[in-house]
Amino acid sequence: MRPRAPHSLGIVAGLYAVIACADLFGPDPIVRPQLRQLFIDDLVTRLRDGGILYVEAFPTDTTFRLEIGQRVPVQVNTTSGDREDAGLYRLLCPPRDRGDHYRCFDFVVFMREGYDVRTVGDRVSAMNGRFQLVASSGRFASVTLFDPEDLVRRARSARAWPGVLFTELTGIICHPDVPNCTSLSDLLVPVPVDSGAATLDDGIIQVRTGDTVTVTYAQPGGGVLEARVIVP
Amino acid sequence: MDHSHRLAGVIGALLVLPARPLISQTCAGSPSFSETRFRAAASFASYAYATALGASFSTGGKFYATFSGGTSYDREQDARTYDLSLTGGADITDNSARIYFCPLALLSISLGPYDYLLSQTDYRYIDVAVGVGVAVPIRSSRFSMIPGMGGRVARIRVSRIPSEAERQQGVPQWTQSDTYWHFSAGLGFVFKQTLTIKPEFTLVTGLVPPGEPNTFAAPFGRDENDLSVGVTVAFNFGRRSR
């Protein structure tokens, strides 16, 4: 008599192998690389109602690549009492060395003749985003989304908004004197800013004139990196 | 002899060389076509930058052919390709039928991604590959395990196709090509010579390093030394009359 075939054992073993492999390749959501610099990009940061704080960081290891779903944790504090946790993500996407790259958090909206981009402000907010810059003509604006992982699809869907001519992703152009001015290891997190009384852990930094905003990062080997800016 | 002529010669040789009585599909981790005439399969794979879903239909006797269609999606870039492929192959074994050697030739075409990164630019991938697989079936009356592995050398050609509007703005069309290796290792669990569940690893290697010309010439969603995992569920049907 032949032994009975171990059907269930085979199925379980097969499924277990697939699940185990998928788990093996799953990234850790929180990563703490050694950073060589943490700073606030005051060229684009707007510390006012409806504004955005842009925090950037450079890992020491330029081969560092953050995966989808991973964040590098920083904390934002204000002297008026607000405190928010934020997660640095990549400045440029995707993380692969080959192919085209774009800024992970931003896209640009161009409007048709006779339409003003400010009319789609509610839709930008509904997308968990804010305008970064609006052209004085109202014909175009750059939009920052605070959750970057679906940026391309959402930028594509924005083409269906009323009055929108087209949307496009943004890149980084290096000054000729500074070749390779960015690295795929560079990190960024935009944090929404409003004015008013502090509300802890609501994901928005409430600021008042004269506040000092401090961003801190705990280095993996000990020590803390800090960046500060004063609210004008 | 140029590259395309060499490739055609190898494919021709692979289709002509096998002289023994053959049963097929063993290296694909599935039961042979000695009992049934057809196989339908569904597959899922997770690559470094994309996920792929596919369905395939195979038929054959001494030789087999597989036609497959599917789609690959890179969520981060919201980029999708529509993939079609045709595989021809055979299983070669000695009389003991303990070890199988399986030459194969593959042609695949991926259409897309379209409007890549909102740029109004489309892409098209064409991949031609030849290779060989090895499998060692472990059988009982109703259940078999078929561990197998394979390697193939592939030539990929990626074309960038700008839209009419982009062409008028001077955006060029270009094509990049590269040759790379594709390795696989899997374990087929076969039930009653009918149902197959096969988890599999695949590896792509030998691509041009980043920073050099032709770095776009890489399989969609994959990268150098990208070890991916996938699973195929297949069903054999159309029992042969004795």
Interface residues (C-beta under 8 A of the other chain):
Chain A: R2 P3 R4 A5 P6 H7 G10 I11 A13 G14 L15 A17 V18 C21 A22 F25 I68 C93 P94 R96 D97 R98 G99 D100 Y102 F107 E149 D150 V152 R153 A155 R156 F166 T167 E168 L169
Chain B: S46 A48 Y49 D74 R75 E76 Q77 D78 A79 D115 Y116 L117 L118 S119 S140 S141 R142 F143 M145 L187 F189 F191 I197 K198 P199 F201 L207 P210 G211 T215 F216 A218 D223 V229 V231
